């Protein structure tokens, strides 16, 4: 099947098949009066001026609007049951994240609900969330487990992710996050829980092909840096590449270990230190930043500018989850990335396209509009990239095209 997208007022895209860092993060290709020729779901050609002649199965008039790559949300906790609206009042009365967790709320509250939910219930809830994300311009996302904290429920979550990949248009990357919290039943025996993950569950998940990545919440009162190292090294041995939640509330050394475990990404990084940033740069680790979480929690914002200046590739993601960020709106995160991180619109675009794709191990296939890449793109109700960064609170998506097909 051949399709032509024409009358594109501005086409804005990063280029390349790897994460962009430093000055390169803000370097994008801009084309005026552009067109894209799509063949069998892949970009065949693109250019400026008069579109190529010939019969196409489908033509789409962009109406002089802005076109960018489809957005990539590289950090979500997509698979969960229930919500946690009851915790809002606690937060408003001054309880912190770790205080709520210690009181049996937080992650452990969602664990109880997710354990009780059927696979079908989890699938339908996540499928609806993906449909909403697509309407907001997201064409690929990462999805973590981590609300089971036992073998059965973690497998159930990962099976839901695999089914979503098979039955929805979204490209998904699955991450095992059994080290999201210490389950109640192992409160007095954390060593046994770590042993189960490292010696039994991670190898089983890898053998069944249920995840590509292994993640851990390296934080005070959760998992120490040394425990995180053990878990991520077990993931590496099994073929699951490392990701790490680090420096969200306190910097306890998680970011510094990223070169040692060959981490593809480090996530949150609100409290990242100069030594942590240097470690990210040394290992080529992508900083996956989550500004909507800082906004929702009233927390400070990660030092994104310092990271870019140090040569760390920066991605921006939603952190969609039922507790600290009940928002899947990546457009909001983009706005906050410009307003709070002081990213330029060009740096922001790179953060939610090719750098997000690289954090998912997908930059060879998605994340930019170039010949040979998958035809994932968004036509916006905007005439330029500045308007996309400037306009706040509305869904600016006009049309979403995935693998050459209009899906929203």
matplotlib code that plots the C-alpha trace (Angstrom):
import matplotlib.pyplot as plt

x = [0.0, 1.2, 0.2, 1.2, 1.0, 1.3, 0.8, 2.8, 3.4, 6.4, 7.9, 10.1, 12.1, 15.4, 17.5, 19.5, 19.1, 20.6, 20.0, 21.0, 23.0, 24.5, 24.2, 22.8, 19.7, 18.5, 19.5, 16.4, 15.6, 12.9, 11.3, 8.7, 5.9, 6.9, 5.6, 6.1, 5.7, 4.8, 5.1, 3.9, 4.0, 7.5, 8.7, 10.0, 10.8, 10.2, 11.0, 10.0, 8.0, 6.0, 5.0, 6.0, 3.6, 1.9, -1.1, -1.3, -3.8, -4.4, -3.6, -3.7, -3.8, -2.0, -3.6, -0.4, 0.0, 3.0, 4.0, 6.4, 7.3, 4.8, 5.5, 7.3, 6.5, 9.5, 8.3, 4.9, 3.4, 0.6, -0.6, -2.5, -5.9, -7.8, -6.8, -5.6, -7.6, -7.9, -4.2, -4.7, -6.0, -3.0, -0.7, -2.5, -2.1, 1.6, 2.3, 5.2, 5.5, 7.5, 5.1, 2.1, 4.0, 4.9, 1.2, 0.3, -0.7, 1.2, 2.6, 1.4, -2.2, -2.0, -0.3, -3.3, -5.8, -3.6, -3.2, -7.0, -7.7, -8.0, -5.8, -8.8, -9.6, -6.0, -6.0, -9.2, -8.1, -4.7, -6.2, -8.4, -5.4, -3.5, -6.3, -6.3, -2.6, -2.9, -5.4, -2.8, -0.2, 1.7, 2.6, 5.0, 5.5, 7.3, 5.2, 6.5, 5.2, 5.8, 2.4, 2.4, 5.6, 5.1, 5.7, 2.1, 1.0, 4.2, 3.8, 0.2, 1.1, 3.8, 1.4, -1.0, 1.7, 2.5, -1.2, -1.5, 1.4, -0.3, -3.8, -3.4, -1.5, 0.9, 4.5, 5.3, 8.4, 8.0, 10.0, 10.1, 10.0, 9.6, 11.9, 9.3, 8.9, 9.3, 6.1, 4.5, 5.0, 8.8, 9.1, 11.1, 13.0, 14.1, 17.1, 14.8, 12.7, 15.9, 17.0, 13.7, 13.9, 17.6, 17.7, 14.2, 11.9, 14.2, 15.5, 12.0, 10.7, 13.7, 13.2, 9.5, 10.4, 8.0, 10.3, 13.2, 14.3, 14.8, 14.2, 14.6, 13.5, 16.7, 15.6, 15.8, 13.7, 13.1, 16.2, 19.8, 22.3, 24.1, 20.8, 19.9, 23.3, 22.6, 19.1, 20.2, 23.3, 20.9, 18.9, 21.9, 22.9, 19.4, 19.5, 17.3, 18.9, 19.1, 16.9, 16.9, 14.5, 17.1, 17.5, 13.8, 13.6, 17.2, 20.4, 21.7, 24.1, 21.8, 22.8, 26.5, 26.2, 24.6, 27.9, 28.7, 25.4, 25.3, 22.0, 20.1, 18.2, 18.0, 14.6, 13.3, 16.7, 15.1, 18.0, 20.7, 24.2, 27.1, 28.8, 25.6, 25.3, 29.0, 28.2, 25.3, 27.5, 30.3, 28.0, 26.0, 22.8, 19.7, 18.2, 14.5, 12.9, 9.3, 8.2, 4.5, 5.5, 7.4, 4.3, 1.8, 3.9, 5.0, 8.6, 11.6, 12.5, 15.4, 18.5, 17.8, 20.0, 23.0, 22.5, 22.4, 25.4, 27.3, 26.5, 23.7, 20.9, 17.6, 14.2, 10.9, 8.1, 4.8, 5.4, 1.7, 0.8, -2.1, -0.2, 2.5, 1.3, -2.2, -1.7, -0.9, -0.8, 2.7, 1.8, 1.6, 5.0, 6.3, 5.0, 6.5, 9.8, 10.0, 8.7, 10.4, 13.5, 14.0, 14.4, 14.0, 11.1, 13.7, 15.3, 11.9, 10.9, 14.0, 13.3, 9.8, 10.8, 14.2, 15.6, 12.5, 12.8, 16.4, 15.5, 13.2, 15.8, 13.7, 15.7, 16.6, 12.9, 11.0, 11.6, 12.3, 10.9, 13.5, 13.5, 13.6, 11.9, 8.4, 5.7, 4.6, 3.7, 1.4, -0.4, -0.9, -3.3, -0.3, 1.8, 5.1, 7.0, 7.0, 3.2, 3.3, 5.5, 3.6, 0.0, -1.1, -4.0, -5.6, -5.0, -3.4, -3.5, -5.2, -4.3, -2.2, -0.7, 0.8, 2.7, 1.1, -2.5, -4.7, -5.5, -6.7]
y = [0.0, 3.5, 6.7, 10.3, 13.0, 16.4, 20.1, 19.9, 23.5, 22.5, 19.1, 19.0, 16.0, 14.9, 12.7, 9.5, 6.1, 6.7, 9.1, 12.7, 14.5, 17.9, 20.4, 17.7, 17.4, 20.8, 20.2, 19.1, 19.0, 21.5, 21.3, 23.7, 22.8, 19.2, 15.8, 12.2, 9.1, 5.9, 2.4, -0.6, 1.2, 2.6, 6.0, 5.6, 9.3, 12.8, 16.2, 19.8, 21.4, 19.5, 16.0, 13.1, 12.2, 8.8, 6.9, 6.3, 4.2, 7.0, 10.7, 12.9, 16.7, 18.1, 21.5, 23.5, 22.2, 21.0, 17.4, 15.6, 12.0, 10.1, 10.7, 8.1, 7.7, 5.9, 5.5, 4.3, 2.1, 1.2, -2.1, -1.7, -2.0, 0.6, 4.2, 6.1, 9.2, 8.8, 9.7, 13.2, 14.4, 12.8, 14.7, 18.0, 17.5, 17.1, 13.4, 12.5, 9.6, 7.4, 8.3, 7.1, 3.9, 3.2, 3.5, 0.7, 3.0, 4.0, 1.1, -1.5, -0.3, -0.8, -4.1, -5.4, -4.3, -5.6, -9.0, -9.3, -8.2, -10.7, -10.6, -9.6, -6.7, -5.4, -5.8, -3.8, -1.0, -0.7, -0.9, 2.1, 4.0, 3.2, 4.5, 7.8, 8.0, 7.5, 10.3, 12.5, 11.7, 8.8, 5.9, 3.9, 3.5, 1.5, -0.4, -1.7, -4.4, -3.8, -3.9, -7.6, -8.1, -11.9, -14.4, -14.9, -11.2, -10.0, -12.6, -11.6, -8.0, -8.9, -11.2, -8.3, -6.1, -8.8, -9.1, -5.4, -5.4, -8.1, -6.6, -2.8, -0.5, 0.7, -0.3, -1.4, -2.3, -4.4, -3.8, -6.1, -4.0, -6.6, -4.4, -1.6, -2.1, -4.7, -6.8, -7.0, -10.7, -10.2, -7.3, -9.3, -11.2, -8.9, -11.1, -14.0, -11.7, -10.5, -14.1, -15.1, -12.2, -12.8, -16.6, -17.6, -15.0, -12.9, -16.0, -17.3, -14.0, -13.9, -17.5, -16.8, -13.6, -11.5, -8.5, -6.7, -4.6, -5.0, -2.0, -1.3, 1.5, 2.5, 4.8, 5.3, 2.7, 0.8, -0.8, 0.2, 0.9, -2.4, -4.3, -2.6, -3.6, -7.3, -7.2, -5.4, -7.7, -10.6, -9.0, -8.5, -12.2, -13.2, -10.8, -8.1, -4.7, -2.4, 0.6, 2.3, 4.5, 6.7, 10.0, 10.7, 11.6, 11.2, 10.5, 7.2, 6.2, 4.6, 7.0, 6.4, 2.7, 3.1, 2.6, -0.5, -2.2, -0.8, 0.9, 2.0, 4.7, 6.2, 7.6, 10.5, 12.0, 14.9, 14.9, 13.9, 15.1, 16.2, 12.8, 11.1, 13.2, 12.5, 8.8, 9.0, 10.8, 8.2, 5.3, 6.9, 6.3, 8.2, 10.4, 9.8, 12.8, 12.9, 16.6, 15.8, 13.8, 16.8, 19.0, 16.6, 16.0, 19.7, 18.5, 20.2, 19.5, 17.4, 19.4, 18.8, 21.7, 20.5, 17.1, 18.4, 20.5, 17.5, 15.5, 13.3, 12.5, 13.6, 12.0, 13.2, 10.7, 10.8, 8.4, 7.5, 5.6, 5.7, 7.4, 10.0, 10.9, 9.9, 11.6, 10.0, 13.3, 13.5, 16.9, 18.2, 16.8, 18.5, 21.8, 21.3, 20.3, 23.7, 25.7, 24.0, 22.3, 25.3, 23.0, 24.7, 23.4, 21.6, 19.9, 19.0, 17.4, 15.2, 14.3, 12.8, 11.2, 9.7, 9.9, 8.2, 5.6, 5.0, 4.6, 1.8, 0.3, 1.3, 4.2, 2.1, 1.9, 4.8, 8.3, 10.3, 10.9, 9.5, 7.1, 3.6, 4.2, 3.3, 5.8, 7.0, 10.6, 13.3, 16.1, 18.9, 21.8, 24.0, 25.8, 25.5, 23.8, 26.9, 26.8, 23.2, 24.1, 27.3, 26.1, 24.6, 22.5, 21.4, 18.4, 19.8, 16.5, 16.7, 13.2, 10.3, 7.9, 4.6, 2.4, 4.4, 4.0, 6.7, 5.5, 8.7]
z = [0.0, -0.9, 0.8, 0.4, 3.1, 1.3, 1.9, 5.2, 6.3, 8.5, 9.0, 12.1, 13.1, 14.7, 12.6, 13.3, 14.8, 18.3, 21.1, 20.6, 23.3, 24.1, 21.3, 19.0, 21.1, 19.8, 16.2, 14.1, 10.5, 9.4, 6.0, 4.5, 2.1, 2.6, 1.7, 2.8, 0.6, 2.6, 1.2, 3.1, 6.4, 6.0, 4.9, 1.3, 0.5, 1.9, 0.5, -0.1, -2.9, -5.5, -4.3, -6.5, -9.3, -9.4, -8.1, -4.4, -2.5, -0.1, 0.1, 3.2, 2.9, 6.0, 5.4, 5.9, 9.4, 11.5, 11.2, 13.6, 14.4, 16.6, 20.2, 22.3, 26.0, 27.4, 31.0, 32.0, 34.7, 32.4, 33.9, 37.2, 38.8, 40.7, 41.4, 44.5, 44.7, 48.4, 48.8, 47.4, 50.8, 52.6, 50.3, 50.8, 54.5, 54.1, 54.0, 51.8, 49.3, 51.7, 54.6, 52.5, 51.5, 55.2, 56.1, 53.7, 50.8, 47.7, 45.6, 48.2, 47.8, 44.1, 44.5, 46.5, 43.8, 40.9, 42.6, 42.9, 39.3, 36.4, 33.4, 31.3, 33.6, 33.5, 29.7, 29.2, 31.5, 29.8, 26.3, 27.1, 28.4, 25.2, 23.1, 25.0, 24.6, 20.9, 20.6, 22.3, 19.7, 21.3, 18.9, 21.1, 24.8, 27.4, 30.0, 33.4, 35.6, 39.3, 40.9, 41.6, 43.6, 43.4, 40.6, 39.5, 39.3, 37.7, 35.0, 34.6, 34.1, 31.5, 29.7, 29.4, 27.9, 25.3, 24.4, 24.1, 21.6, 19.6, 19.7, 19.5, 17.1, 19.8, 19.8, 23.3, 25.2, 28.4, 31.5, 34.6, 37.8, 40.5, 42.6, 42.8, 46.5, 49.2, 49.4, 52.8, 53.1, 52.8, 55.2, 57.6, 54.9, 52.1, 51.3, 50.3, 48.0, 46.3, 45.9, 44.3, 41.8, 40.9, 40.9, 39.8, 38.5, 36.3, 34.5, 34.0, 32.6, 30.2, 29.1, 28.3, 26.4, 28.5, 29.0, 27.4, 30.4, 34.1, 36.4, 40.1, 42.4, 44.0, 46.8, 50.6, 52.4, 49.1, 47.5, 48.2, 45.5, 46.2, 46.2, 42.9, 41.4, 42.3, 40.7, 37.6, 37.1, 37.3, 34.6, 32.5, 32.9, 31.7, 28.7, 30.2, 29.8, 32.9, 33.7, 37.1, 39.0, 40.8, 42.7, 42.9, 46.6, 47.8, 45.9, 47.4, 44.6, 42.0, 39.2, 39.9, 39.2, 35.7, 33.8, 35.8, 34.8, 31.3, 32.0, 28.9, 30.9, 34.4, 35.4, 37.6, 38.6, 40.5, 43.0, 40.6, 41.8, 39.6, 40.2, 39.1, 36.0, 35.2, 35.5, 33.1, 30.6, 31.0, 30.4, 27.6, 29.7, 28.7, 31.4, 31.2, 33.0, 34.3, 34.8, 35.3, 38.4, 39.8, 39.0, 40.6, 43.8, 44.1, 43.9, 42.4, 38.8, 37.5, 36.4, 32.7, 31.5, 33.5, 31.9, 28.4, 29.0, 30.3, 27.2, 28.7, 26.2, 27.8, 27.2, 28.6, 29.5, 31.3, 34.3, 34.0, 37.2, 39.8, 42.6, 41.8, 38.3, 37.2, 33.9, 30.5, 28.7, 27.1, 25.6, 29.2, 30.0, 26.8, 28.0, 31.4, 29.8, 28.2, 31.1, 34.0, 32.5, 30.2, 27.2, 23.8, 21.6, 19.5, 22.5, 23.7, 20.4, 20.5, 24.1, 23.2, 19.9, 19.0, 22.6, 24.0, 21.2, 22.1, 25.8, 24.5, 22.3, 19.2, 17.6, 14.6, 13.7, 15.2, 16.6, 13.5, 10.0, 7.6, 4.7, 5.9, 9.2, 10.3, 9.2, 12.6, 12.6, 14.0, 12.1, 14.6, 14.9, 14.9, 12.2, 13.9, 16.8, 18.9, 19.0, 20.1, 23.0, 23.9, 23.8, 27.2, 28.2, 24.9, 22.8, 19.6, 17.7, 14.3, 12.9, 14.1, 11.6, 12.7, 10.2, 7.4, 8.7, 10.3, 13.8, 15.5]

ax = plt.figure().add_subplot(projection="3d")
ax.plot(x, y, z, "-o")
ax.set_aspect("equal")
plt.show()
